[in-house]
Amino acid sequence: MTDSAPPRTLFDFIDPAAVSQWSSIDDRIMGGCSMSRPTHLDGVGMRFHGTVSLDNNGGFASIRSANGEYDLSGCTELLVRLRGDGQRYKLSLRTDRYYDGVSYQTGFATAQGLWTEVALPFAACVATHHGQTLTTVAPLDPAGIVSFGLFIAERQTGPFQLDIAWIRAR
């Protein structure tokens, strides 16, 4: 996609159907106590909210889109319109359809209560598995992205709330 091409909307969360494609995957899958969920808010979009707990070796909450075909060939970044709570979050991209495969991640900060547009370059995404950086995996190929995720971790405990209006590629 050239710089002059308009961004391509991947998820417009004003539409409740877009939010219904996302589901929670929290540290409860390994015995933790964190909880989150995506909720549709009329006129706002999707709210990713919940509580992160370190109890029982936990410490993360996440949501992930259903698998799909996106073919982002030629795109160099994602744009996300969001309103944060002052905490740090990560975007997670997957190129395989396995539940527990490689995840390409990049982090971003939020400003409490302020709507912003965050640019997340694909080149900044790091290959990881269970939070560990992988050095023998090929860089992210945007053409192969099959799912998107958002999560909060890094020992940030307590309640959190992230509102997302849309996600676009350019």
N, C-alpha and C positions, 0 to 999 in steps of 0.2 A: 504494500500500500504506500503510495507516495505521500509526501508531506502535504500536498494540495488536496488529497482525497479527504472527504469528511470522515470523521470517526464512525465506526460501525457499532451500533448498540447491540451488545450481547445479552444483557439483562436490563429490562426496564421494570424496576420493582414497584412502580406505581400500580402496575397490573398484578393483582393477587395471584394469577396463574404463574407468574415468574417466581414468586416467593414459594409457591407450593413445590417447586422443583428442588428446593434446598432442605437439608435435614441435619440434625445435630449428630456429632460424633465427639463425645467428651471422654475425659480420663476414666469414666466409669467402665469403659471397655477393658480396663486393666486393674480395676478395683478401687479407683479414686472416687472422690465425692463431688467433683465439679458438675454443674448443670448449666445447660444453655438451650436456647431455641430461637429459631427465626420466626418472627411475627410480622404480618402485614399491617401497616398503619395507613389508613386512608389519607391521601394527600402528601404522605411522607415517603413511603417506600417500605423497605424491609428493615426491621429492627433485629439485630443480633444482640441478645442480652442474656444475662444469667449471673452466676457466681462462680469464681474460681477458688478452689480449696487445695491446700497442700496435704490434707489428710489422706492417709493410706497411700502415700507416695504418688499422689495426684499432682495436678498443677496446670492443666490445660482444658480449654473449652473451644470447640470449633463447629463450624457448619460447612457443608460441602454440597455443591450442585450435583444433580443427577448427571450421569455420563451422557455425552452428546458428541456431535460432529461439528466442529467449529472452523477448521482450516483457516488459521490466521497467518497463512503464508504472506510474506511481505510486510506484516505488521511488526512494529518494534517495541510497542508498549501498550499497557492498559491505562485507561483513565477511570478513576472511581470518584463519584460525587458522594461525599459522606459528611456526617456530623458525628464527632467523637465525644469522648468523655475525658480527654487528656491522657489516656493511656496509649501504649504501643500495641499494635496489632501486626499480623503477618497475612500476606496473601499467599496462598498455596495453589500451585498448578500441577496437574497430573497428566502424563502422556500415556499411561496404561490404564486399563480398566480394572486392575486388581485393587481390592479394598485396601491392601497394606503394602503398596508398591512405593516407588521413588516419588518424592514430592519436591518440586522446585519452589523455593520460598524467597520472599523478599519482605522486609519490614517497613512499617511507616508509623509515624507519630500522628496523634490527633490533638486538636485544640478543643477544649471543653466547650460544648454548645455551639460551635462555629461550623457552618457549612463550608466545605472546601472541596476543591478538585485536586486529587493526588495523581501524579503520573508515576507509573511503576514500570520502568524499562525491563524488557525480557532479559537483557544482558546482565541485570543486577540479580537475577534469580539464581540461587545456589541449590544444587542437588542435595537432598537430605533423606534420611530414613530414621524414623523415631528420634528426631532432633539431632542426629549425628550428621555432620557434613561428609558427603561422599566425594572423593577426589578422582575416582576411576570411571565416573559416569560422564557421558557426553553432555555438552551444554544443552540447555532447553531449546527445542525446535518448536517454534510457535505453530507450525503446521500440524503438529501432533497432539496439541492440547485437547483432552477429552473431559476434564472437569476442573472446577474452580472451587477454592475454599477460602475461608477467613478464620483466623484463630487468634486467641490471646493465651499467652504463657509467660515465660521469663519471670516466674515467681511473683507475678502481679496478682495478689489475692483480693478477694472480696467481690462486690458487685461490679458489673460493667455493662455498658450500653453503647452500641455503634449503630447508627442509622445510615442506610445506603440507599440512595435514590436510583443509581444506575451504574453499570459497568460497561465501558466501551473499549474498543480496540482501534489503534491507528498505527 
